[in-house]
């Protein structure tokens, strides 16, 4: 592991992330935008999965609008996060909060994939949003509760890491 950390720390891109004040600030801004898109899309979708607005806001329509936003936010956060990691790979690789955050991000993405796979398996017709809306309410509530908990915990770990370095 140390060899990989040393290799990453020696990359020209890592050096740029360490010495370019505006480069680091720009990448950090992109990371915040990605997190905002991700969390801003996930929270209303998860609240709807939990049953809020049932009967007033169709789940399929909400999922059709918010899932691509969340996916785009996640992609932006992952790419910008990888660049931020390069600024201090040894520090991040040894930080408990960073490892917890990465674990939670993997768990959150995995949970979403499991839910989407269940929807695809249980409802072979329609687009993914229609299939998702046909999952049993108990399954939707569980998916919403897990997602909201996991992504909130990941966000908290990331923010605490930014200010404590642990």
Secondary structure by P-SEA (a helix, b strand, c coil): caaaaaaaaacaaaaaaaccaaaaaaaaaaaaaaaaaaaaaaaaaaaaaaccccccccaaaaaaccaaaaaaaaaaaaaaaaaaaaccaaaaaacaaaaaaaaaaaaaaaaaaaaaaaaaaacccccaaaaaaaccaaaaaaaaaaaaaaaaaaaaaaaaaacccc
